[in-house]
C-alpha cells in the first residue's frame, strides 16, 4: 500500500554529459515504461520530476539548470537518492517505423523509448537537437544500441544547422508512420503541426512545472488536463487542442514560448 | 420507479449530491468544467487569498498508504486572477447546470472581507470560507476554525459585506465541533462544509531520518479521515438547522450514503480523484444509486439523517 512513498536508490555510476549535465545510473531497478517519470527527493534540498532513461538499472539524465540539479549531478557513487513513482502515462508502442525527435534534455524519455523499440526489433530513426555541440546528452546511449542519431545544432557546430524538426523535414522521406517527440515547447508545437499536416501518428511528451506529481495539487495543468496524471504523453492532436485552450485565455503564453530555447 | 438523486442546497438545485471539494482539480477554469462534465453535482474552486501565494516547496503531497497527507501551502494566484478563473469556469458550468462554489481564505478578518468582495464580483453560486488558515492577529497564530469566537467573528464580518449564500468550512481538529458549528450558524452562515483535513500529521522517512513533507506536517485526508468526518457531520447536523456539505474520505457510494445518513445534504469528493480521476463522480454516484435500489429508497430525502434514529 505504501507505493506512494519514496524508495532509496544508491548511485552506482555517474556519466558526465558534455558540459550540461550528467547521467545517473542507480543500483536497483524500478519497473517503468518510456515516457513515465519519477520524483527524485534529496532530503533538505528538494524534490523534482525526471524522465526515466532506463528502468534496469534505474537511470536518469539530469541537465544542470539550478541548485537542485547541481546537487543531484554532484552526487558521488554510493550516495543515495529517494525516489517515488513511476508516474504518468507512457508513450504508446505501436507497430511500424518510428522517428524519435528530441530537443535538449527531451532526449531522456526518448532514449528509453529507443531501447524498448530496439528490443522489439523495430529500430527507430533518431534525431537529436541541441543549441550547440557541447549540449548533446546521451548520444552514447543510442550508439550502444547500434543507433546513429542524426544531430542538429542551432549554431551548426555539429551536424545539421537548425532545429531537430527542421532536420526531420529535410529528410528525403520524412514522414514515417509514427513520430515521437520530446523537447522544448516551441519545438513540440512545430512538430505537432507538421505531423498533423502530414497525417502521421504523433505523440509528444509535454512539460509543465510539476509539484505533487500525482494529480492532486493542480500545478501542472495545461488546458483541462493535468500533465503529471493525464500526460505527460499526449497525441499531437490533443496537444494542439490543449495549447489552443491555454492560449485562448492566456494570450501571454504564446509570447513566453517564443523565447524558450533548449537548456 | 425512477431514482431521484437531486438535492436542494439553500435553494440551489444540484443534479446529484456529489460536490468537488476545494483544493483538488480546482486551480483552473478548464479542470473545473471538466469535473462538471464528468458528473459532479457542483464544483468548488481551490481556495484563494487576497494576494498570490507560492505554496510550499516539494514534497507537498504523499500517498502514505491509507490516504493522502498534504502541505501544498494554499498556493493560489490571488483574488483578482481567481475572479477571472471563476468567471471563465462559470460560463462552461452554467451550460451544464452545475453550480460553482468559490473558496476564500485569509489571515485577518479584514482580509477575509476584501477577498470575498472581489470574489463575489465573479458571482459564484456560493462562497465557502476556509477558516483553517492561521489567524495572524491571534496571540498564538491559531487557525480561526479552532476557536468558536474567532470563527463567528469572521463569519459575521463576511456576512456584512456579502449577501449571497455563505458556507463556512469547519476543522475536525477541535475538542467540540458542535460549539464552532453553532457559533458560525448564529453569526449568519447559510450552510456548513465539514470537514477540512485532519491533523496535522507527519510521515518520517526512516532512511533520511526526517519528515518527508518540506513543511514537516500536513493535513490528512482519504480513508483515514472518514470515520471522524462522519462523526463530525452527525454531531453537527444534530445541533444546527442549516444544511451541511459532508466530506472526508468519501471514496465509494457506501461512504457517500454514510455521510447522507449522518445528516449531510451534499457530499464532498476530494481524495477520490487521486484514486479514480474524474471517473470518481460517476463511480460513486453509480454505487450510491445501486445501494438506494437495494435498500428500497427512491430519493435521498428518504434516508438523509436516518442514522439519528
Interface residues (C-beta under 8 A of the other chain):
Chain A: X1 X2 X3 X4 X5 X6 X8 X39 X41 X43 X44 X46 X47 X48 X80 X82 X84 X211 X212 X214 X215 X216 X217 X218 X219 X221 X223 X224 X226 X229 X230 X245 X249
Chain B: X24 X25 X26 X27 X28 X29 X30 X31 X33 X34 X46 X55 X57 X58 X59 X60 X61 X62 X63 X64 X65 X66 X68 X70 X72 X75 X88 X203 X205 X207 X208 X210 X212 X214 X273 X274 X277
